[in-house]
């Protein structure tokens, strides 16, 4: 009787019906996922084609070939060889029997370039410091989970958006107009842009923290500043260090470019080399910046690992 009652309560068809319902629901979910992927892929391809058309990727123009005749060519196929020609002009002639003299001729302004490189790094350091201070302070009121009220959140986010939306070169032009040619314009331009970018990154880190420690500080009678100081900052500090070191590396590259508009650093040498078509100077400047960025990246990695306690760990 107990077996008959159990079979009546749980008939064999019930299991098969549940499996069939699951398979049907899974198949419907797969169809919906394929449909979503198909629509997304179609939208992406349409936008890609539209962007390529607006960017003249499909343009066909008249160009002059090696024999001096004019012919119609696809702009991409015609332009890539010219890129190779330009790069070839930046490579100096180095001969083994006169290697030292060739290097001396290649880096003929090395004393000036090293002075400007030092200025470039100092501009990046000062700008990063200002950017970290501004971004760190504004990142907390710009976080949805930490902002004291909606107005503070809105104002903080709009300020950070404006600071990072305006390109560094535009900020540099503005500050060159205000303060004249020199490193100050570069420091202010990069620092303001860095504050907007770092404030955004820091705020995203803040929004992923555990709110338990902050609630504990609040329950103990702590103010909003106490909650941030003792509940939020210890959680976000490792990520802030990582983003700060990465931004310093970015700022070194930026400070080597904004000198093009008179904001100090190696950028003015780029402008001079391009104006006088001194192509080998361009490659020398590029190598100087490349080596500098590699050294800074290596030092930043070691410093970051030392701060977060990863000394001796494999890369």
N, C-alpha and C positions, 0 to 999 in steps of 0.2 A: 504493500500500500504506500509506503514512503517513497519508493522509486517512481510509482505512477504519479504521486502528488508532485514530486520534483520535476518530472517531465511535463506535467500540466502547467506548473508555474514557470518553467523555463523551456519552452519548446525548441527543438533543434533549428527550426526556421528563423527563430529570433536572432541567433548568432549570424546566420547568413544574411539576414536583412540588415543588421548593423554593419557588416562588412560591405555590403552593396551600397549602403548609404554613404559610408566613408569613401569608397572608391568613386562614387558619383560626385561627392563634394570635392574630392581631391582633383578629379578631372576638370571640374568647373573652375577650380582655382588655377590650374595650369593653363586653361584656355584664357582666363582673364589676364594672367601674367604674360602669356605670349602676345595677347592683344595689346597690352600696355607697352611691352617692349617694341612691338611693331610700330605703334603710333609714335613712341619716343624716337625710334630710329628714323622714321620718315621726317619728323620735325627737325631732327638734327641734320639730316642730309639736305633738307630744304634751306635751313639757315646757313649751312656750310657753303652750298652752291651760291646763295645770295651774297654772302660775305666775299667769296672768291670773285664773283662778278663785279661787286663794288670796288674791290681791291685791284681790279685790272689783271687778275690772274689768267683770264681767257683772252686778253688783248693781243691783237696781231698788229705789228708796226713795221714801218720801213727802217731797216738798219743797213749800215755799211759793212760789207764783208771784207775779208782780208785782201781781196784784189781791188778794193776801192769802189765796187759796184753796189748799187742800192737794190735791196731785195726785201720782200715781205717775209717776216719771221715771227713765230710765237715769242712773246716777250720773255717768257721763262727760259726757253731754249737759247735765246739770243743773249740774255743777261748773265747766265751762269758762267760762260767762258770769260766775260769781262770781270767777274768777281775773281776768277783765278788770276787774271792779268794784274788786278789791283794788288792782290796778296803777294804776287811775285815781285812787284815793285818795292814792297816793304822789306823784303829779305835782302840783307846786305851780301856782298861778295866776300866770302871768307876763304882764304887760301892757307894751307898748312904751313907753307914756308914763311908766310908773313902774318900768322894768326894774331900775334900780339898787336901788331900795327893795325890790322883790320878791326880788331875789337876796340882799339883806342879810337879809331875813326868812327866806328859805329856809336860808341858812347862818349862822343867828344864833349858833350855838355854834362858830364856825370856829376860834377860838383854842383852845378845849378839844379840839376834834377834831384839830387839827394836833399838839398835844402828845401826844395818844393815838396818832396815826398814827406819830409818831417812835418812841414806845415800841413800837408794833407792829412796825415795821421792825427795830428793835434786837433785839427778842425773836426775830424770824425769823433775823436774822444770827447771833446767839449760838447759837440752836438748830441752825442749819445747820452751824456750825463744830463743835459737839459731835457732830452726826450724821455729818459727814464723817469725823471722827477715828475714831469707833467703827465706822462701816461700812467704812472703808478698812482698818483693822487686822484686822477679823474676816472680810473678804471673801476673804483668801488662805487661811486654814485652812478656810473654808467652800467652797472650790473643789475639785472632785473631782480635778483634775489637779495641785493644788498642796498639798493637805492632807498633813501629815506622817504621819498614820495615821488609821484609821477612827474612833477615839474622838474625836479632835480635830474631825474633819469633822462627826460627829453632834452633838457639843455646840455647836459654832459655829452650825450650821444651826438647831438647836432654839432657841437664844437669839435669833437674828435673827427667827425665826418668831413667837416670843412678843412681841418688841418691836414688830413691825409689825401683829400680829393685834389687839392691844388698841387700840381707837380712841383718838385723841388726847384727846377729851373725857373719856374714862374715866381716862387717865393724869393729866389735869389735875385731875380730882376727887380722885384719890389724893394728888397732890402738894399740892393746896390743903389737904387734911386734915393732911398732914405738916408743911408749911412755912407754912401760912397763905395768906391772899389776897395776890396780888401777882405781879409779872413772873417771879419765880424759878420758880413752879409752871409757868408757861407755857413757859419755856425748857426745863425738864427734860422736860415732857410732849412737846413737839414734837421736842426733840433725841433722846429715846429712840425715838420712832416713826420719825424720819428715819433713825436708825442702822440700824434693822431693814430699812427700805425700800431705803436706799442699799447696805447690805451685800449684799442680794439682787441688785441690779442690777450692782454691782461684781463679784460672784462670777461672774455669767453672762458678763461681759466677760472675766474671767480664764480661763474655761474655753474660750474661743475663740482664745487666743493661740498663737503658734508656740513649741513646746517646745524648738526647736533652741538658742536662746541660753541657756536654763537648763541644758541638758545640757552646753553648752560651759563655763559657769561651774562646774558640778559637776565636770567633767573636769579643770579647772584647780585643783581643791582647795577650791572655795568652799563655804561652809555653806549651809543652807537659806535663811537670811536674805540671804546674798549672791546666791543665785539669784533671790530675789524682788526685791531691790534693783536688780540689774544686768540681769536677764533678763526680768522680768515688768513692773515698773513703767513702763519707757520705752514699752512696747507699749500699755498700757492708759491712759496718762495723758490723751490727748485725749478719750476717752470718759468718763473720770472727771470731767473739767472740764465736759463737756456735761451730764452727769447732775446734777452739783453745782449748776450754775446753774439748771437746771430745778427742782431741789428747793427752792432758795431762793425762787423765785417761788411754788411751792406753799406753802411755809411762811409767806410773807407773808399769803396768804389764810387759812391755818389759824390764825395768831396773831391775826387779826382776828375770829375766831369763838370761840376758847377763853376769851376774856375774859367770855363769857356765864356761865361758872361761877366767875368771880372770879380768872382767871389773867392779868389785865392786858390792855392793848391796847384796841382799839376795840370789842371784843365787849361790854363793859359798857354802851356807848352803844346798841348794838343792843337789849340787854335792856331798858334804860330806855325807849327809843322804842316797843318793842312793848308794854311793860307799860302805858304811858300812851296808847297808840294814836296816837302822833305819827308818822303815816304819811309825811309829807313829810320828816321827819328820816331815815327809812329810805332814801329815794331819795337824799338828800344824802350819807349815809354810803356808799351803794353807789357813787355817782359818785367819791367820794374814793378808795375802794379800787380802782375800775376804772382811774382815771388813774394811780394808784401802780403797779399791776400792768403797765400799758402801758409806763410809763417803765422799770421794772425789766426787762421783757422786751427792750426796745430796747437798754438798756445791757448786758444779759447777752449778747445776740447780738453786739454790737460787741466785747465783751471776749473772747468765745469765738473769734471770727474772728481777733482779734489774737494770741491764744495759739497757735492752730493754724496761723497763717500764711495766713489768707484775707483779709487786708486788701485792699480795693479790688475784691474779686470781686462780680459782680452778685448781687442777692438772689434 
